[in-house]
Amino acid sequence: MSEGNRWTTTLSVATFAALNVILAIGLNLISGFCGQVSLGHAAFYGLGAYAAALASVAGVPFPLAILGGVLVAGAFGIVVGFAALRVREDFLAIVTMGVGFLFLGVVRKQPWLGAEMGIAKIPSPLDKWGYAALAIGAAAALVLLSLHVRRSWMGRAFGAVAQDEDAARAIGIDVAGYKIAAFFIGTAAAGLAGGIYAHMTQLIIPDTFNFIQSITILAMVVIGGIGSTYGVVVGAILLTLMPELFRFINDYKLLVYGALLLAVMRFSPGGLAGLVQRAFGVRLA
Amino acid sequence: MMLLVGERLSIAFGGVHALEDVSLAVAAGELVGLIGPNGAGKTTLLRLLTGILAPDAGRVLFEGRDVTRMPIHRRAQRGFALTHQIVRPFRDMTLAENVMMAAAGEVTRRPWRALAAVDARRARERAMALLARLGIADAADKPARHVPLGYLKRMQAARALALEPRLLLLDEPLAGLNAAEAARFADLIVELNAGGITILLVEHNLGEVTRIARRLLVLHNGSLLAEGEPRAVMARGDVRGAYLGAEADTGTAAHA
């Protein structure tokens, strides 16, 4: 590998790691902070990617196309948030999984969405460095937002909703409002990652946003430590690097991530953040 | 003025009438006891009043306003607080944090406003004052999962008080407490009532409820059987009959 090639690879891995951090932080807001299971996070990644791609292909300027992706994903997130008001836990898991399959099912069949061929020739206004800077900047902003949410009264109320909805209602907390807010922020973040991804690769296909992708994002959150912003960042980076370092993992992603998920739940339910807490007595934010 | 009114409330589950045509009114400042043997419909009535269940017929008025379809959290915001029979602390929070959640109602009312607010000093001050008032300030920073039931019961009361309620619905607050703890908690209820909070108390501990309530409502088989001054009500033959017929635990009824 030439020096230049290695740089290009490193840059693209760093960009993907940043996108995964955005996705995982978003899911952690929904599942870690607010306690709402979601097995369909990739659908919102896809919604953002498709919305931003279509906008760009139609001639919408890049920043507005990205914003469009964020808003479309967030809007659908609100819809799923409303579903989360009706069902809890296992059923919510099934509903969100269904949302993921519904998204794929629709995208695969619609000619105006490119069907199986996806959308190609998406305009790309930035170079590799530009996308890396954008993705890393966005990831950093999301990390700061997540840390702020945790410290704010919104984060406290999310905690109350996650721990006991009925008790939260009894003390005047608008449980529905907070769930919808969590879904909106989390899915809008996924939409942001999708918009950046679509312009960077200039080609999107339905399979990128499948169930395996949803489970991968969930694995990042759980392995890093559900509820811990720093833990989730580490989880996202680790799981981005793993398939790069060990190529064979790519073929057995679901198997490897499934095994890792089980191991974490069995031996350290707090994930890596929980391990750090046990080893050093420091609680990661 | 009537603070809380239940008007001809009825509800059936699968064709069985759990409550039929029950009406009740609680005036501002009152301390009312709601009793009845197991299965009489006390919990169902409480759920209708608080909004956990919607009645098939009838309505609930709070401060003269129809709140039958108003969500629970909105009622709580308006000063209609309840405590659960089984204590429901936020287990991963400390006792102080539990009470702070309720004390910060103004801040948490709108999610977006809550996102902009970080400062917790005022809520903490109020929570600490309430915990001190209930005599559990010593455990303020202990996680709720590690403190005994007596503390949790008091914390739950503090959490309800943090809402600055005008009406407090207590669902078996004495359950699970020993005689001395129950008597102390009952005294606390009297004290809160004297402080201006109207209280509707659902309770199985007849000794304590007849001691502290100034008016009793007796529910039996889904309808209101008797109503009035506690001792007079408990002396009635039909009330005794309801308890003796329905409960093996006749000792409590006879004792009361």
Interface residues (C-beta under 8 A of the other chain):
Chain A: H148 V149 R151 S152 W153 M154 R156 A157 G159 A160 Q163 D164 D166 A167 A168 R169 A170 I171 G172 I173 D174 V175 A176 G177 Y178 A181
Chain B: T50 I52 P71 I72 H73 R74 A76 Q77 A81 L82 T83 H84 R88 P89 F90 R91 D92 M93 E97 M100 M101 A102 A104 G105 V107 T108 R109 R110 P111 W112 A114 L115 A116 A117 V118 A120 R159 A160 A162 L163
